[in-house]
């Protein structure tokens, strides 16, 4: 195999935790809106968030970290009391 045809390995993460260096929230076309009055603090949304952008403070969920939220809507889908709805816009 010539150098020109060499296949290089991809997907190598040489520095763990580097995703925090890249704020990806600007990709979002919808944003989750959390109604604190409806929330029962079951934390299902926290467990399902693929970006880990629903932080906890003293074992309770707090506002979404919009620097990293991509607006996938999984949190709204899994909320058993519909305390999260998706709205258009960033």
Wavefront OBJ file of the C-alpha trace (Angstrom):
o trace
v 0.000 0.000 0.000
v 1.405 3.366 -0.952
v 1.439 6.347 1.352
v -1.203 7.944 -0.866
v -3.615 5.027 -0.290
v -3.008 4.589 3.442
v -6.193 4.624 5.495
v -5.788 6.618 8.671
v -7.667 5.666 11.853
v -10.573 7.942 12.718
v -12.507 8.739 15.850
v -9.490 8.877 18.103
v -10.056 10.852 21.273
v -6.658 11.742 22.643
v -7.907 14.042 25.401
v -10.861 12.832 27.516
v -13.510 15.426 28.325
v -12.656 17.614 25.347
v -16.323 17.993 24.368
v -16.625 20.692 27.055
v -14.262 22.794 24.898
v -16.858 23.043 22.111
v -20.122 24.805 22.833
v -22.553 23.156 20.432
v -25.811 24.825 21.487
v -25.802 27.047 18.417
v -26.787 24.001 16.325
v -30.217 24.050 17.942
v -33.391 24.981 16.027
v -35.676 24.234 18.987
v -35.126 24.683 22.695
v -36.646 22.958 25.710
v -38.724 25.166 27.989
v -38.961 23.787 31.510
v -41.988 24.591 33.707
v -40.675 24.394 37.278
v -44.217 24.421 38.693
v -45.144 21.178 36.880
v -41.830 19.411 37.515
v -41.924 16.570 40.059
v -38.104 16.191 40.122
v -38.224 12.581 38.921
v -34.963 13.261 36.997
v -35.979 11.118 34.025
v -34.990 13.989 31.724
v -31.541 14.130 33.336
v -30.977 10.426 32.731
v -32.093 10.527 29.099
v -30.319 13.723 27.989
v -27.655 12.531 25.510
v -25.556 15.659 26.033
v -25.699 15.702 29.841
v -26.830 19.327 29.773
v -29.498 19.172 32.479
v -27.471 19.818 35.611
v -28.344 18.902 39.187
v -27.963 21.055 42.252
v -28.593 19.454 45.634
v -30.170 16.423 43.882
v -32.672 18.559 41.960
v -32.660 19.443 38.305
v -31.937 23.057 37.389
v -32.188 25.004 34.137
v -30.820 23.402 30.979
v -27.283 24.332 29.984
v -28.053 25.923 26.614
v -24.359 26.170 25.721
v -24.472 22.432 24.960
v -28.170 21.586 24.416
v -28.731 20.652 20.771
v -32.535 20.770 21.029
v -33.123 17.075 20.332
v -36.323 17.079 22.427
v -35.693 13.769 24.187
v -36.196 15.470 27.561
v -39.654 16.662 26.511
v -40.558 13.219 25.130
v -39.688 11.359 28.337
v -41.068 13.822 30.900
v -43.984 11.983 32.570
v -45.789 15.205 33.587
v -45.031 17.219 30.424
v -43.088 19.863 32.377
v -40.841 20.352 29.311
v -42.072 21.534 25.934
v -40.090 22.321 22.817
v -40.255 25.836 21.352
v -38.913 27.100 18.049
v -35.765 29.178 18.224
v -32.588 29.233 20.196
l 1 2 3 4 5 6 7 8 9 10 11 12 13 14 15 16 17 18 19 20 21 22 23 24 25 26 27 28 29 30 31 32 33 34 35 36 37 38 39 40 41 42 43 44 45 46 47 48 49 50 51 52 53 54 55 56 57 58 59 60 61 62 63 64 65 66 67 68 69 70 71 72 73 74 75 76 77 78 79 80 81 82 83 84 85 86 87 88 89 90
